[in-house]
């Protein structure tokens, strides 16, 4: 069984310049994702897809490989992850390998753990009719109670029928944790939707999920990460 990890990491981050290789708690941010992939022992290849020579150099120094440079058409602000992963998989196929499973790991996911990657693969393999598995976490507040601010500067509920419903009676909701996405080869080549019956969730606790999109996010993530580091050494 052949398994590859693909870590997309383009060079054009706007809100946090050079985010993928900026130092995060003592090492380039992408290094934490590469380390989790290596520690899992799951992968025949760990490939970083990038358009940036500096990112490529850092990725290689952290233990990944960069066997190709991502074409410019897949490195703009509008290209989603799907076409990037498909390009990497097609490159691997063209060079004589046929991966059974592909795991996309975000370069900006320092909280990803080898154990979670293992659980994701196990769940995917156990589900006969599934093509994907990915990390999710629960919303901290019932989404049925969400409100909007109107054009007049007032407030109204998205679902007013739940204004009086007790929180414990509302269905729990989840969102993409943005860490990793397992897929069968068919799931990638046939562009099977991730948010569908074809996917199996890997539920993560909320305290291990942190978006890093702004400088404020970065500071918060570093503080939390250091707490985890300290706890693991205690």
C-alpha positions in Angstrom: 0.0 0.0 0.0 1.5 3.3 -1.1 0.7 6.5 0.8 1.9 10.0 0.2 1.5 13.3 2.1 1.2 16.5 0.1 1.8 19.8 1.9 0.7 22.8 -0.1 2.8 25.9 0.7 2.8 28.8 -1.8 4.9 31.9 -1.3 2.4 34.6 -1.6 0.8 34.9 1.9 -0.6 38.5 2.2 -1.9 38.9 5.8 1.2 37.3 7.4 4.1 37.6 4.9 6.2 34.5 4.5 3.8 32.7 6.9 4.7 29.2 5.9 8.3 29.5 6.9 8.1 32.2 9.5 9.5 31.0 12.9 6.8 29.6 15.1 8.0 28.5 18.6 11.5 27.9 17.5 11.2 26.5 13.9 9.7 27.3 10.6 5.9 26.9 10.8 5.9 24.3 8.0 8.4 22.2 10.0 5.7 21.2 12.5 3.5 19.7 9.8 6.4 17.9 8.3 7.4 16.6 11.7 3.9 15.1 12.3 4.0 13.4 8.9 7.4 11.9 9.6 6.5 10.9 13.2 3.4 9.1 11.9 5.5 6.6 9.9 2.6 6.4 7.5 4.1 7.8 4.3 6.3 6.6 1.5 6.8 10.2 0.4 6.2 13.6 2.0 5.9 16.1 -0.8 5.7 19.9 -0.5 4.0 21.7 -3.3 5.4 25.2 -3.6 6.2 27.9 -6.1 8.8 29.4 -3.9 12.5 28.5 -3.8 13.0 29.6 -0.2 10.1 27.5 1.0 11.4 24.6 -1.0 14.8 24.9 0.6 13.3 25.1 4.1 11.0 22.1 3.4 13.9 20.0 2.3 15.9 20.9 5.4 12.9 19.8 7.6 12.8 16.4 6.0 10.3 16.7 3.1 11.0 16.5 -0.6 10.2 19.1 -3.3 10.4 17.1 -6.5 8.8 19.8 -8.7 8.0 23.5 -8.5 4.3 24.4 -8.6 3.3 26.1 -11.8 2.3 29.8 -11.7 -1.3 28.9 -12.8 -1.8 27.1 -9.4 -0.1 29.7 -7.3 -2.4 32.7 -7.4 -4.8 34.0 -4.7 -7.8 32.2 -6.2 -6.7 28.6 -6.7 -8.1 26.3 -4.2 -6.3 23.3 -2.5 -8.1 20.7 -4.7 -6.3 21.5 -8.0 -3.0 21.8 -6.2 -3.3 18.3 -4.7 -4.5 16.9 -8.0 -1.5 18.3 -9.8 0.9 16.7 -7.2 -0.9 13.4 -7.5 -0.8 13.5 -11.3 2.9 14.2 -11.2 3.5 11.2 -9.0 1.4 9.0 -11.4 3.3 10.3 -14.4 6.6 9.3 -12.7 5.6 5.6 -12.2 4.0 5.5 -8.7 0.3 4.9 -7.9 -0.6 6.0 -4.3 -3.5 4.3 -2.7 -4.0 7.1 -0.2 -3.1 10.8 -0.2 -3.1 13.0 2.8 -3.2 16.7 2.4 -1.6 18.4 5.5 -1.7 22.2 5.7 1.6 23.9 6.2 -0.1 26.2 8.8 -1.2 23.4 11.1 1.3 23.2 14.0 -1.2 21.5 16.2 -1.6 18.5 13.9 -0.5 15.2 15.6 0.8 12.0 14.2 -1.9 10.1 16.2 -4.6 12.1 14.4 -3.2 11.3 11.0 -3.2 7.6 12.0 -6.8 7.8 13.2 -7.8 9.5 9.9 -6.3 6.7 7.8 -7.8 4.0 10.0 -11.3 5.5 9.8 -11.0 5.9 6.0 -9.9 2.3 5.5 -12.6 1.0 7.9 -15.4 2.7 6.0 -16.2 0.7 2.9 -18.0 3.4 1.0 -15.9 6.4 2.0 -13.3 8.2 -0.1 -12.2 10.8 2.4 -11.6 11.6 6.1 -10.7 14.9 7.6 -10.3 16.7 10.9 -13.3 18.5 12.4 -14.1 20.2 15.6 -17.3 21.4 17.3 -18.6 24.9 17.4 -18.4 26.4 20.9 -21.9 27.9 20.7 -25.1 26.6 19.1 -25.2 27.7 15.5 -29.0 27.7 15.6 -28.7 30.7 17.9 -26.6 32.7 15.4 -27.6 36.3 14.8 -27.0 38.8 12.0 -26.7 42.6 12.1 -29.1 44.1 9.6 -28.6 47.0 7.3 -30.3 49.2 9.8 -27.9 48.3 12.5 -30.3 46.1 14.3 -30.3 42.4 15.2 -32.2 39.4 14.0 -31.8 35.6 14.3 -30.9 33.4 11.4 -33.2 30.7 12.8 -35.8 32.6 15.0 -37.7 29.3 15.6 -34.9 28.4 18.0 -35.1 31.5 20.1 -36.6 29.6 23.0 -35.1 26.2 22.4 -32.8 25.0 25.2 -29.1 24.7 24.2 -29.0 21.1 25.3 -31.8 20.3 22.9 -30.1 21.7 19.9 -28.0 19.4 17.6 -24.3 19.9 17.9 -22.6 21.3 14.9 -19.0 20.9 13.6 -16.7 22.7 11.2 -13.5 21.9 9.3 -10.5 22.0 11.6 -8.2 22.9 8.7 -5.4 20.4 9.6 -5.5 17.3 7.3 -7.5 15.6 4.7 -7.1 11.9 3.7 -8.3 10.7 0.4 -8.3 7.7 -1.8 -6.7 8.0 -5.2 -10.2 8.0 -6.7 -11.3 10.7 -4.3 -8.6 13.0 -5.7 -8.9 12.2 -9.4 -12.7 12.2 -9.4 -12.9 15.4 -7.2 -15.2 13.8 -4.7 -16.7 16.5 -2.5 -15.2 16.6 1.0 -18.3 17.9 2.8 -20.4 14.9 1.8 -21.5 11.4 2.7 -18.2 10.2 1.1 -16.3 11.6 4.1 -15.6 10.3 7.6 -14.9 12.9 10.4 -11.9 12.8 12.7 -13.2 14.8 15.7 -10.6 17.0 17.5 -11.0 18.8 20.7 -11.5 22.6 20.2 -8.4 23.5 22.3 -6.2 21.8 19.6 -7.7 23.8 16.7 -6.5 27.2 15.9 -6.7 29.2 12.6 -3.6 31.3 11.9 -4.8 33.9 9.5 -3.9 37.2 11.2 -1.1 38.5 13.4 -3.4 38.2 16.4 -4.1 34.5 15.5 -0.4 33.9 15.4 0.3 35.3 18.9 -2.6 33.3 20.3 -1.5 30.1 18.6 2.1 30.5 19.9 0.9 30.9 23.5 -1.3 27.8 23.2 1.4 25.8 21.6 3.9 26.6 24.3 1.4 25.4 26.9 1.2 22.1 25.1 5.0 21.9 24.8 5.3 22.5 28.5 2.7 20.0 29.4 4.3 17.3 27.3 7.6 17.8 29.1 6.1 17.8 32.6 
